[in-house]
Structures are given as structure tokens and as C-alpha cells.
């Protein structure tokens, strides 16, 4: 019997390149993403990706 799975919500990694700390709330999931200091990396739900990409000092990390 095949196992049922939830839809794939693999995250997309982002890196913070600003000063101090930054908290961004994903508009789709409502999840708070807290980046604490320059170079902080977090996985962001793919559903929040497009909005998070527009936040200054955050850059999407590809292939890692």
C-alpha cells in the first residue's frame, strides 16, 4: 500500500546580508523568519519565497 504524503513544501534557503537582525513574516504561511546577524541562513517555505525575495538584504541561496 503506498504511503500518503503531504504536498512537498521543501524550503528555499535565504541568507541575510544586512546589519543587526531581521524578522520577516511569510504572507502565505504566517511564519516568522528570524535572521540574527550578517550571514544568517534560514530555510523559507516555498510558498513564501516570492515575497521574501523582495525583502532588502536577503538573498536566495541556490544549489546549497
mmCIF file as Biopython writes it, N, C-alpha, C and O atoms, coordinates in Angstrom:
data_model
#
loop_
_atom_site.group_PDB
_atom_site.id
_atom_site.type_symbol
_atom_site.label_atom_id
_atom_site.label_alt_id
_atom_site.label_comp_id
_atom_site.label_asym_id
_atom_site.label_entity_id
_atom_site.label_seq_id
_atom_site.pdbx_PDB_ins_code
_atom_site.Cartn_x
_atom_site.Cartn_y
_atom_site.Cartn_z
_atom_site.occupancy
_atom_site.B_iso_or_equiv
_atom_site.auth_seq_id
_atom_site.auth_asym_id
_atom_site.pdbx_PDB_model_num
ATOM 1   N N  . UNK A ? 1  ? 0.853  -1.180 0.000  1.0 0.0 1  A 1 
ATOM 2   C CA . UNK A ? 1  ? 0.000  0.000  0.000  1.0 0.0 1  A 1 
ATOM 3   C C  . UNK A ? 1  ? 0.895  1.238  0.000  1.0 0.0 1  A 1 
ATOM 4   O O  . UNK A ? 1  ? 1.774  1.348  0.855  1.0 0.0 1  A 1 
ATOM 5   N N  . UNK A ? 2  ? 0.700  2.171  -0.930 1.0 0.0 2  A 1 
ATOM 6   C CA . UNK A ? 2  ? 1.544  3.374  -0.958 1.0 0.0 2  A 1 
ATOM 7   C C  . UNK A ? 2  ? 1.273  4.275  0.238  1.0 0.0 2  A 1 
ATOM 8   O O  . UNK A ? 2  ? 0.136  4.423  0.686  1.0 0.0 2  A 1 
ATOM 9   N N  . UNK A ? 3  ? 2.328  4.864  0.733  1.0 0.0 3  A 1 
ATOM 10  C CA . UNK A ? 3  ? 2.191  5.795  1.862  1.0 0.0 3  A 1 
ATOM 11  C C  . UNK A ? 3  ? 1.663  7.125  1.337  1.0 0.0 3  A 1 
ATOM 12  O O  . UNK A ? 3  ? 2.093  7.604  0.288  1.0 0.0 3  A 1 
ATOM 13  N N  . UNK A ? 4  ? 0.740  7.707  2.066  1.0 0.0 4  A 1 
ATOM 14  C CA . UNK A ? 4  ? 0.248  9.029  1.659  1.0 0.0 4  A 1 
ATOM 15  C C  . UNK A ? 4  ? 1.185  10.079 2.213  1.0 0.0 4  A 1 
ATOM 16  O O  . UNK A ? 4  ? 1.707  9.949  3.320  1.0 0.0 4  A 1 
ATOM 17  N N  . UNK A ? 5  ? 1.389  11.115 1.432  1.0 0.0 5  A 1 
ATOM 18  C CA . UNK A ? 5  ? 2.300  12.188 1.831  1.0 0.0 5  A 1 
ATOM 19  C C  . UNK A ? 5  ? 1.607  13.525 1.723  1.0 0.0 5  A 1 
ATOM 20  O O  . UNK A ? 5  ? 0.708  13.722 0.905  1.0 0.0 5  A 1 
ATOM 21  N N  . UNK A ? 6  ? 2.040  14.427 2.559  1.0 0.0 6  A 1 
ATOM 22  C CA . UNK A ? 6  ? 1.577  15.815 2.447  1.0 0.0 6  A 1 
ATOM 23  C C  . UNK A ? 6  ? 2.262  16.407 1.217  1.0 0.0 6  A 1 
ATOM 24  O O  . UNK A ? 6  ? 3.310  15.909 0.805  1.0 0.0 6  A 1 
ATOM 25  N N  . UNK A ? 7  ? 1.702  17.444 0.631  1.0 0.0 7  A 1 
ATOM 26  C CA . UNK A ? 7  ? 2.369  18.077 -0.504 1.0 0.0 7  A 1 
ATOM 27  C C  . UNK A ? 7  ? 3.783  18.490 -0.138 1.0 0.0 7  A 1 
ATOM 28  O O  . UNK A ? 7  ? 4.038  18.902 0.994  1.0 0.0 7  A 1 
ATOM 29  N N  . UNK A ? 8  ? 4.696  18.386 -1.075 1.0 0.0 8  A 1 
ATOM 30  C CA . UNK A ? 8  ? 6.090  18.731 -0.835 1.0 0.0 8  A 1 
ATOM 31  C C  . UNK A ? 8  ? 6.231  20.229 -0.611 1.0 0.0 8  A 1 
ATOM 32  O O  . UNK A ? 8  ? 5.916  21.024 -1.498 1.0 0.0 8  A 1 
ATOM 33  N N  . UNK A ? 9  ? 6.689  20.608 0.539  1.0 0.0 9  A 1 
ATOM 34  C CA . UNK A ? 9  ? 6.878  22.016 0.887  1.0 0.0 9  A 1 
ATOM 35  C C  . UNK A ? 9  ? 8.354  22.275 1.160  1.0 0.0 9  A 1 
ATOM 36  O O  . UNK A ? 9  ? 8.705  23.001 2.091  1.0 0.0 9  A 1 
ATOM 37  N N  . UNK A ? 10 ? 9.205  21.682 0.351  1.0 0.0 10 A 1 
ATOM 38  C CA . UNK A ? 10 ? 10.638 21.858 0.537  1.0 0.0 10 A 1 
ATOM 39  C C  . UNK A ? 10 ? 10.975 23.339 0.614  1.0 0.0 10 A 1 
ATOM 40  O O  . UNK A ? 10 ? 10.440 24.158 -0.133 1.0 0.0 10 A 1 
ATOM 41  N N  . UNK A ? 11 ? 11.855 23.655 1.515  1.0 0.0 11 A 1 
ATOM 42  C CA . UNK A ? 11 ? 12.206 25.051 1.716  1.0 0.0 11 A 1 
ATOM 43  C C  . UNK A ? 11 ? 13.264 25.554 0.756  1.0 0.0 11 A 1 
ATOM 44  O O  . UNK A ? 11 ? 13.979 24.787 0.110  1.0 0.0 11 A 1 
ATOM 45  N N  . UNK A ? 12 ? 13.331 26.850 0.690  1.0 0.0 12 A 1 
ATOM 46  C CA . UNK A ? 12 ? 14.329 27.562 -0.095 1.0 0.0 12 A 1 
ATOM 47  C C  . UNK A ? 12 ? 15.197 28.310 0.908  1.0 0.0 12 A 1 
ATOM 48  O O  . UNK A ? 12 ? 14.670 28.950 1.817  1.0 0.0 12 A 1 
ATOM 49  N N  . UNK A ? 13 ? 16.514 28.242 0.761  1.0 0.0 13 A 1 
ATOM 50  C CA . UNK A ? 13 ? 17.401 28.899 1.723  1.0 0.0 13 A 1 
ATOM 51  C C  . UNK A ? 13 ? 17.657 30.350 1.330  1.0 0.0 13 A 1 
ATOM 52  O O  . UNK A ? 13 ? 17.847 30.687 0.162  1.0 0.0 13 A 1 
ATOM 53  N N  . UNK A ? 14 ? 17.653 31.194 2.366  1.0 0.0 14 A 1 
ATOM 54  C CA . UNK A ? 14 ? 17.965 32.614 2.200  1.0 0.0 14 A 1 
ATOM 55  C C  . UNK A ? 14 ? 19.064 32.992 3.176  1.0 0.0 14 A 1 
ATOM 56  O O  . UNK A ? 14 ? 19.182 32.417 4.258  1.0 0.0 14 A 1 
ATOM 57  N N  . UNK A ? 15 ? 19.868 33.971 2.774  1.0 0.0 15 A 1 
ATOM 58  C CA . UNK A ? 15 ? 20.939 34.492 3.617  1.0 0.0 15 A 1 
ATOM 59  C C  . UNK A ? 15 ? 20.717 35.979 3.836  1.0 0.0 15 A 1 
ATOM 60  O O  . UNK A ? 15 ? 20.363 36.713 2.914  1.0 0.0 15 A 1 
ATOM 61  N N  . UNK A ? 16 ? 20.933 36.411 5.075  1.0 0.0 16 A 1 
ATOM 62  C CA . UNK A ? 16 ? 20.792 37.816 5.445  1.0 0.0 16 A 1 
ATOM 63  C C  . UNK A ? 16 ? 22.146 38.495 5.302  1.0 0.0 16 A 1 
ATOM 64  O O  . UNK A ? 16 ? 23.143 38.023 5.848  1.0 0.0 16 A 1 
ATOM 65  N N  . UNK A ? 17 ? 22.182 39.603 4.569  1.0 0.0 17 A 1 
ATOM 66  C CA . UNK A ? 17 ? 23.436 40.325 4.352  1.0 0.0 17 A 1 
ATOM 67  C C  . UNK A ? 17 ? 23.344 41.764 4.856  1.0 0.0 17 A 1 
ATOM 68  O O  . UNK A ? 17 ? 24.031 42.652 4.350  1.0 0.0 17 A 1 
ATOM 69  N N  . UNK A ? 18 ? 22.503 41.984 5.843  1.0 0.0 18 A 1 
ATOM 70  C CA . UNK A ? 18 ? 22.353 43.302 6.438  1.0 0.0 18 A 1 
ATOM 71  C C  . UNK A ? 18 ? 22.966 43.347 7.825  1.0 0.0 18 A 1 
ATOM 72  O O  . UNK A ? 18 ? 23.531 42.363 8.303  1.0 0.0 18 A 1 
ATOM 73  N N  . UNK A ? 19 ? 22.847 44.496 8.460  1.0 0.0 19 A 1 
ATOM 74  C CA . UNK A ? 19 ? 23.357 44.681 9.819  1.0 0.0 19 A 1 
ATOM 75  C C  . UNK A ? 19 ? 22.251 44.390 10.820 1.0 0.0 19 A 1 
ATOM 76  O O  . UNK A ? 19 ? 21.068 44.502 10.496 1.0 0.0 19 A 1 
ATOM 77  N N  . UNK A ? 20 ? 22.626 44.022 12.018 1.0 0.0 20 A 1 
ATOM 78  C CA . UNK A ? 20 ? 21.641 43.760 13.064 1.0 0.0 20 A 1 
ATOM 79  C C  . UNK A ? 20 ? 20.884 42.472 12.805 1.0 0.0 20 A 1 
ATOM 80  O O  . UNK A ? 20 ? 21.444 41.498 12.301 1.0 0.0 20 A 1 
ATOM 81  N N  . UNK A ? 21 ? 19.614 42.475 13.154 1.0 0.0 21 A 1 
ATOM 82  C CA . UNK A ? 21 ? 18.762 41.306 12.967 1.0 0.0 21 A 1 
ATOM 83  C C  . UNK A ? 21 ? 17.536 41.710 12.157 1.0 0.0 21 A 1 
ATOM 84  O O  . UNK A ? 21 ? 17.207 42.891 12.049 1.0 0.0 21 A 1 
ATOM 85  N N  . UNK A ? 22 ? 16.873 40.715 11.594 1.0 0.0 22 A 1 
ATOM 86  C CA . UNK A ? 22 ? 15.703 40.979 10.765 1.0 0.0 22 A 1 
ATOM 87  C C  . UNK A ? 22 ? 14.688 39.868 10.972 1.0 0.0 22 A 1 
ATOM 88  O O  . UNK A ? 22 ? 15.038 38.688 10.955 1.0 0.0 22 A 1 
ATOM 89  N N  . UNK A ? 23 ? 13.427 40.246 11.167 1.0 0.0 23 A 1 
ATOM 90  C CA . UNK A ? 23 ? 12.341 39.277 11.217 1.0 0.0 23 A 1 
ATOM 91  C C  . UNK A ? 23 ? 11.385 39.592 10.079 1.0 0.0 23 A 1 
ATOM 92  O O  . UNK A ? 23 ? 10.956 40.733 9.910  1.0 0.0 23 A 1 
ATOM 93  N N  . UNK A ? 24 ? 11.061 38.580 9.311  1.0 0.0 24 A 1 
ATOM 94  C CA . UNK A ? 24 ? 10.146 38.703 8.179  1.0 0.0 24 A 1 
ATOM 95  C C  . UNK A ? 24 ? 9.027  37.690 8.394  1.0 0.0 24 A 1 
ATOM 96  O O  . UNK A ? 24 ? 9.283  36.538 8.746  1.0 0.0 24 A 1 
ATOM 97  N N  . UNK A ? 25 ? 7.789  38.121 8.183  1.0 0.0 25 A 1 
ATOM 98  C CA . UNK A ? 25 ? 6.652  37.204 8.311  1.0 0.0 25 A 1 
ATOM 99  C C  . UNK A ? 25 ? 6.198  36.806 6.914  1.0 0.0 25 A 1 
ATOM 100 O O  . UNK A ? 25 ? 5.884  37.656 6.080  1.0 0.0 25 A 1 
ATOM 101 N N  . UNK A ? 26 ? 6.169  35.497 6.673  1.0 0.0 26 A 1 
ATOM 102 C CA . UNK A ? 26 ? 5.731  34.985 5.377  1.0 0.0 26 A 1 
ATOM 103 C C  . UNK A ? 26 ? 4.250  35.264 5.178  1.0 0.0 26 A 1 
ATOM 104 O O  . UNK A ? 26 ? 3.439  34.885 6.023  1.0 0.0 26 A 1 
ATOM 105 N N  . UNK A ? 27 ? 3.877  35.915 4.084  1.0 0.0 27 A 1 
ATOM 106 C CA . UNK A ? 27 ? 2.490  36.295 3.872  1.0 0.0 27 A 1 
ATOM 107 C C  . UNK A ? 27 ? 1.548  35.126 3.607  1.0 0.0 27 A 1 
ATOM 108 O O  . UNK A ? 27 ? 0.344  35.244 3.833  1.0 0.0 27 A 1 
ATOM 109 N N  . UNK A ? 28 ? 2.065  34.025 3.142  1.0 0.0 28 A 1 
ATOM 110 C CA . UNK A ? 28 ? 1.215  32.866 2.862  1.0 0.0 28 A 1 
ATOM 111 C C  . UNK A ? 28 ? 1.086  31.979 4.088  1.0 0.0 28 A 1 
ATOM 112 O O  . UNK A ? 28 ? -0.021 31.595 4.465  1.0 0.0 28 A 1 
ATOM 113 N N  . UNK A ? 29 ? 2.213  31.650 4.713  1.0 0.0 29 A 1 
ATOM 114 C CA . UNK A ? 29 ? 2.194  30.728 5.848  1.0 0.0 29 A 1 
ATOM 115 C C  . UNK A ? 29 ? 1.979  31.422 7.189  1.0 0.0 29 A 1 
ATOM 116 O O  . UNK A ? 29 ? 1.529  30.797 8.149  1.0 0.0 29 A 1 
ATOM 117 N N  . UNK A ? 30 ? 2.304  32.723 7.255  1.0 0.0 30 A 1 
ATOM 118 C CA . UNK A ? 30 ? 2.231  33.437 8.524  1.0 0.0 30 A 1 
ATOM 119 C C  . UNK A ? 30 ? 3.413  33.141 9.436  1.0 0.0 30 A 1 
ATOM 120 O O  . UNK A ? 30 ? 3.452  33.609 10.574 1.0 0.0 30 A 1 
ATOM 121 N N  . UNK A ? 31 ? 4.370  32.370 8.949  1.0 0.0 31 A 1 
ATOM 122 C CA . UNK A ? 31 ? 5.540  32.007 9.749  1.0 0.0 31 A 1 
ATOM 123 C C  . UNK A ? 31 ? 6.508  33.171 9.862  1.0 0.0 31 A 1 
ATOM 124 O O  . UNK A ? 31 ? 6.744  33.885 8.887  1.0 0.0 31 A 1 
ATOM 125 N N  . UNK A ? 32 ? 7.075  33.366 11.058 1.0 0.0 32 A 1 
ATOM 126 C CA . UNK A ? 32 ? 8.084  34.400 11.284 1.0 0.0 32 A 1 
ATOM 127 C C  . UNK A ? 32 ? 9.466  33.801 11.048 1.0 0.0 32 A 1 
ATOM 128 O O  . UNK A ? 32 ? 9.822  32.783 11.641 1.0 0.0 32 A 1 
ATOM 129 N N  . UNK A ? 33 ? 10.230 34.434 10.187 1.0 0.0 33 A 1 
ATOM 130 C CA . UNK A ? 33 ? 11.600 34.023 9.897  1.0 0.0 33 A 1 
ATOM 131 C C  . UNK A ? 33 ? 12.527 35.046 10.543 1.0 0.0 33 A 1 
ATOM 132 O O  . UNK A ? 33 ? 12.492 36.226 10.193 1.0 0.0 33 A 1 
ATOM 133 N N  . UNK A ? 34 ? 13.345 34.604 11.474 1.0 0.0 34 A 1 
ATOM 134 C CA . UNK A ? 34 ? 14.225 35.489 12.242 1.0 0.0 34 A 1 
ATOM 135 C C  . UNK A ? 34 ? 15.674 35.284 11.811 1.0 0.0 34 A 1 
ATOM 136 O O  . UNK A ? 34 ? 16.259 34.226 12.043 1.0 0.0 34 A 1 
ATOM 137 N N  . UNK A ? 35 ? 16.239 36.302 11.186 1.0 0.0 35 A 1 
ATOM 138 C CA . UNK A ? 35 ? 17.634 36.284 10.762 1.0 0.0 35 A 1 
ATOM 139 C C  . UNK A ? 35 ? 18.423 37.093 11.793 1.0 0.0 35 A 1 
ATOM 140 O O  . UNK A ? 35 ? 18.181 38.287 11.968 1.0 0.0 35 A 1 
ATOM 141 N N  . UNK A ? 36 ? 19.357 36.444 12.469 1.0 0.0 36 A 1 
ATOM 142 C CA . UNK A ? 36 ? 20.086 37.080 13.563 1.0 0.0 36 A 1 
ATOM 143 C C  . UNK A ? 36 ? 21.520 37.356 13.121 1.0 0.0 36 A 1 
ATOM 144 O O  . UNK A ? 36 ? 22.414 36.533 13.316 1.0 0.0 36 A 1 
ATOM 145 N N  . UNK A ? 37 ? 21.721 38.518 12.528 1.0 0.0 37 A 1 
ATOM 146 C CA . UNK A ? 37 ? 23.056 38.942 12.158 1.0 0.0 37 A 1 
ATOM 147 C C  . UNK A ? 37 ? 23.464 38.602 10.735 1.0 0.0 37 A 1 
ATOM 148 O O  . UNK A ? 37 ? 22.886 37.731 10.085 1.0 0.0 37 A 1 
ATOM 149 N N  . UNK A ? 38 ? 24.470 39.313 10.277 1.0 0.0 38 A 1 
ATOM 150 C CA . UNK A ? 38 ? 25.009 39.151 8.932  1.0 0.0 38 A 1 
ATOM 151 C C  . UNK A ? 38 ? 25.409 37.696 8.695  1.0 0.0 38 A 1 
ATOM 152 O O  . UNK A ? 38 ? 26.072 37.079 9.529  1.0 0.0 38 A 1 
ATOM 153 N N  . UNK A ? 39 ? 25.000 37.161 7.556  1.0 0.0 39 A 1 
ATOM 154 C CA . UNK A ? 39 ? 25.353 35.789 7.185  1.0 0.0 39 A 1 
ATOM 155 C C  . UNK A ? 39 ? 24.396 34.727 7.688  1.0 0.0 39 A 1 
ATOM 156 O O  . UNK A ? 39 ? 24.556 33.549 7.367  1.0 0.0 39 A 1 
ATOM 157 N N  . UNK A ? 40 ? 23.393 35.127 8.480  1.0 0.0 40 A 1 
ATOM 158 C CA . UNK A ? 40 ? 22.426 34.145 8.990  1.0 0.0 40 A 1 
ATOM 159 C C  . UNK A ? 40 ? 21.675 33.518 7.823  1.0 0.0 40 A 1 
ATOM 160 O O  . UNK A ? 40 ? 21.255 34.211 6.896  1.0 0.0 40 A 1 
ATOM 161 N N  . UNK A ? 41 ? 21.511 32.197 7.880  1.0 0.0 41 A 1 
ATOM 162 C CA . UNK A ? 41 ? 20.806 31.468 6.825  1.0 0.0 41 A 1 
ATOM 163 C C  . UNK A ? 41 ? 19.625 30.712 7.414  1.0 0.0 41 A 1 
ATOM 164 O O  . UNK A ? 41 ? 19.715 30.101 8.478  1.0 0.0 41 A 1 
ATOM 165 N N  . UNK A ? 42 ? 18.510 30.775 6.684  1.0 0.0 42 A 1 
ATOM 166 C CA . UNK A ? 42 ? 17.303 30.069 7.110  1.0 0.0 42 A 1 
ATOM 167 C C  . UNK A ? 42 ? 16.633 29.430 5.915  1.0 0.0 42 A 1 
ATOM 168 O O  . UNK A ? 42 ? 16.776 29.882 4.779  1.0 0.0 42 A 1 
ATOM 169 N N  . UNK A ? 43 ? 15.907 28.383 6.192  1.0 0.0 43 A 1 
ATOM 170 C CA . UNK A ? 43 ? 15.073 27.762 5.178  1.0 0.0 43 A 1 
ATOM 171 C C  . UNK A ? 43 ? 13.702 28.417 5.233  1.0 0.0 43 A 1 
ATOM 172 O O  . UNK A ? 43 ? 13.089 28.511 6.297  1.0 0.0 43 A 1 
ATOM 173 N N  . UNK A ? 44 ? 13.230 28.865 4.086  1.0 0.0 44 A 1 
ATOM 174 C CA . UNK A ? 44 ? 11.939 29.551 3.967  1.0 0.0 44 A 1 
ATOM 175 C C  . UNK A ? 44 ? 10.990 28.644 3.198  1.0 0.0 44 A 1 
ATOM 176 O O  . UNK A ? 44 ? 11.370 28.054 2.186  1.0 0.0 44 A 1 
ATOM 177 N N  . UNK A ? 45 ? 9.773  28.535 3.672  1.0 0.0 45 A 1 
ATOM 178 C CA . UNK A ? 45 ? 8.764  27.729 2.985  1.0 0.0 45 A 1 
ATOM 179 C C  . UNK A ? 45 ? 8.618  28.231 1.550  1.0 0.0 45 A 1 
ATOM 180 O O  . UNK A ? 45 ? 8.549  29.436 1.309  1.0 0.0 45 A 1 
ATOM 181 N N  . UNK A ? 46 ? 8.574  27.307 0.616  1.0 0.0 46 A 1 
ATOM 182 C CA . UNK A ? 46 ? 8.497  27.663 -0.797 1.0 0.0 46 A 1 
ATOM 183 C C  . UNK A ? 46 ? 7.283  28.556 -1.099 1.0 0.0 46 A 1 
ATOM 184 O O  . UNK A ? 46 ? 7.318  29.336 -2.051 1.0 0.0 46 A 1 
ATOM 185 N N  . UNK A ? 47 ? 6.232  28.451 -0.314 1.0 0.0 47 A 1 
ATOM 186 C CA . UNK A ? 47 ? 5.042  29.274 -0.540 1.0 0.0 47 A 1 
ATOM 187 C C  . UNK A ? 47 ? 5.290  30.746 -0.212 1.0 0.0 47 A 1 
ATOM 188 O O  . UNK A ? 47 ? 4.581  31.615 -0.718 1.0 0.0 47 A 1 
ATOM 189 N N  . UNK A ? 48 ? 6.279  31.036 0.621  1.0 0.0 48 A 1 
ATOM 190 C CA . UNK A ? 48 ? 6.621  32.420 0.982  1.0 0.0 48 A 1 
ATOM 191 C C  . UNK A ? 48 ? 7.749  32.983 0.124  1.0 0.0 48 A 1 
ATOM 192 O O  . UNK A ? 48 ? 8.083  34.162 0.241  1.0 0.0 48 A 1 
ATOM 193 N N  . UNK A ? 49 ? 8.325  32.174 -0.717 1.0 0.0 49 A 1 
ATOM 194 C CA . UNK A ? 49 ? 9.534  32.528 -1.466 1.0 0.0 49 A 1 
ATOM 195 C C  . UNK A ? 49 ? 9.431  33.845 -2.244 1.0 0.0 49 A 1 
ATOM 196 O O  . UNK A ? 49 ? 10.299 34.708 -2.113 1.0 0.0 49 A 1 
ATOM 197 N N  . UNK A ? 50 ? 8.407  34.001 -3.030 1.0 0.0 50 A 1 
ATOM 198 C CA . UNK A ? 50 ? 8.337  35.191 -3.887 1.0 0.0 50 A 1 
ATOM 199 C C  . UNK A ? 50 ? 8.321  36.485 -3.089 1.0 0.0 50 A 1 
ATOM 200 O O  . UNK A ? 50 ? 8.963  37.460 -3.479 1.0 0.0 50 A 1 
ATOM 201 N N  . UNK A ? 51 ? 7.606  36.506 -1.994 1.0 0.0 51 A 1 
ATOM 202 C CA . UNK A ? 51 ? 7.569  37.717 -1.173 1.0 0.0 51 A 1 
ATOM 203 C C  . UNK A ? 51 ? 8.886  37.954 -0.455 1.0 0.0 51 A 1 
ATOM 204 O O  . UNK A ? 51 ? 9.352  39.090 -0.368 1.0 0.0 51 A 1 
ATOM 205 N N  . UNK A ? 52 ? 9.482  36.900 0.054  1.0 0.0 52 A 1 
ATOM 206 C CA . UNK A ? 52 ? 10.744 37.029 0.784  1.0 0.0 52 A 1 
ATOM 207 C C  . UNK A ? 52 ? 11.853 37.507 -0.157 1.0 0.0 52 A 1 
ATOM 208 O O  . UNK A ? 52 ? 12.752 38.234 0.268  1.0 0.0 52 A 1 
ATOM 209 N N  . UNK A ? 53 ? 11.798 37.110 -1.413 1.0 0.0 53 A 1 
ATOM 210 C CA . UNK A ? 53 ? 12.811 37.544 -2.387 1.0 0.0 53 A 1 
ATOM 211 C C  . UNK A ? 53 ? 12.849 39.053 -2.545 1.0 0.0 53 A 1 
ATOM 212 O O  . UNK A ? 53 ? 13.883 39.607 -2.919 1.0 0.0 53 A 1 
ATOM 213 N N  . UNK A ? 54 ? 11.748 39.726 -2.267 1.0 0.0 54 A 1 
ATOM 214 C CA . UNK A ? 54 ? 11.696 41.170 -2.421 1.0 0.0 54 A 1 
ATOM 215 C C  . UNK A ? 54 ? 12.159 41.959 -1.206 1.0 0.0 54 A 1 
ATOM 216 O O  . UNK A ? 54 ? 12.158 43.189 -1.231 1.0 0.0 54 A 1 
ATOM 217 N N  . UNK A ? 55 ? 12.552 41.271 -0.148 1.0 0.0 55 A 1 
ATOM 218 C CA . UNK A ? 55 ? 12.981 41.953 1.082  1.0 0.0 55 A 1 
ATOM 219 C C  . UNK A ? 55 ? 14.443 42.378 0.937  1.0 0.0 55 A 1 
ATOM 220 O O  . UNK A ? 55 ? 15.303 41.556 0.624  1.0 0.0 55 A 1 
ATOM 221 N N  . UNK A ? 56 ? 14.721 43.671 1.165  1.0 0.0 56 A 1 
ATOM 222 C CA . UNK A ? 56 ? 16.122 44.129 1.082  1.0 0.0 56 A 1 
ATOM 223 C C  . UNK A ? 56 ? 17.025 43.371 2.054  1.0 0.0 56 A 1 
ATOM 224 O O  . UNK A ? 56 ? 16.606 43.019 3.156  1.0 0.0 56 A 1 
ATOM 225 N N  . UNK A ? 57 ? 18.235 43.131 1.647  1.0 0.0 57 A 1 
ATOM 226 C CA . UNK A ? 57 ? 19.289 42.484 2.432  1.0 0.0 57 A 1 
ATOM 227 C C  . UNK A ? 57 ? 19.091 40.974 2.606  1.0 0.0 57 A 1 
ATOM 228 O O  . UNK A ? 57 ? 19.802 40.347 3.392  1.0 0.0 57 A 1 
ATOM 229 N N  . UNK A ? 58 ? 18.134 40.386 1.881  1.0 0.0 58 A 1 
ATOM 230 C CA . UNK A ? 58 ? 18.002 38.936 1.876  1.0 0.0 58 A 1 
ATOM 231 C C  . UNK A ? 58 ? 18.301 38.455 0.470  1.0 0.0 58 A 1 
ATOM 232 O O  . UNK A ? 58 ? 17.841 39.040 -0.510 1.0 0.0 58 A 1 
ATOM 233 N N  . UNK A ? 59 ? 19.069 37.394 0.381  1.0 0.0 59 A 1 
ATOM 234 C CA . UNK A ? 59 ? 19.357 36.829 -0.938 1.0 0.0 59 A 1 
ATOM 235 C C  . UNK A ? 59 ? 19.108 35.332 -0.914 1.0 0.0 59 A 1 
ATOM 236 O O  . UNK A ? 59 ? 19.427 34.634 0.048  1.0 0.0 59 A 1 
ATOM 237 N N  . UNK A ? 60 ? 18.529 34.871 -2.002 1.0 0.0 60 A 1 
ATOM 238 C CA . UNK A ? 60 ? 18.244 33.446 -2.129 1.0 0.0 60 A 1 
ATOM 239 C C  . UNK A ? 60 ? 19.540 32.698 -2.408 1.0 0.0 60 A 1 
ATOM 240 O O  . UNK A ? 60 ? 20.366 33.143 -3.205 1.0 0.0 60 A 1 
ATOM 241 N N  . UNK A ? 61 ? 19.707 31.574 -1.754 1.0 0.0 61 A 1 
ATOM 242 C CA . UNK A ? 61 ? 20.898 30.741 -1.947 1.0 0.0 61 A 1 
ATOM 243 C C  . UNK A ? 61 ? 20.488 29.587 -2.850 1.0 0.0 61 A 1 
ATOM 244 O O  . UNK A ? 61 ? 19.560 28.839 -2.538 1.0 0.0 61 A 1 
ATOM 245 N N  . UNK A ? 62 ? 21.168 29.454 -3.939 1.0 0.0 62 A 1 
ATOM 246 C CA . UNK A ? 62 ? 20.852 28.382 -4.891 1.0 0.0 62 A 1 
ATOM 247 C C  . UNK A ? 62 ? 21.939 27.306 -4.840 1.0 0.0 62 A 1 
ATOM 248 O O  . UNK A ? 62 ? 23.133 27.591 -4.744 1.0 0.0 62 A 1 
ATOM 249 N N  . UNK A ? 63 ? 21.473 26.066 -4.908 1.0 0.0 63 A 1 
ATOM 250 C CA . UNK A ? 63 ? 22.413 24.945 -5.008 1.0 0.0 63 A 1 
ATOM 251 C C  . UNK A ? 63 ? 23.193 24.606 -3.767 1.0 0.0 63 A 1 
ATOM 252 O O  . UNK A ? 63 ? 24.271 24.018 -3.850 1.0 0.0 63 A 1 
ATOM 253 N N  . UNK A ? 64 ? 22.650 24.976 -2.587 1.0 0.0 64 A 1 
ATOM 254 C CA . UNK A ? 64 ? 23.360 24.572 -1.365 1.0 0.0 64 A 1 
ATOM 255 C C  . UNK A ? 64 ? 22.392 24.129 -0.309 1.0 0.0 64 A 1 
ATOM 256 O O  . UNK A ? 64 ? 22.805 23.753 0.788  1.0 0.0 64 A 1 
#
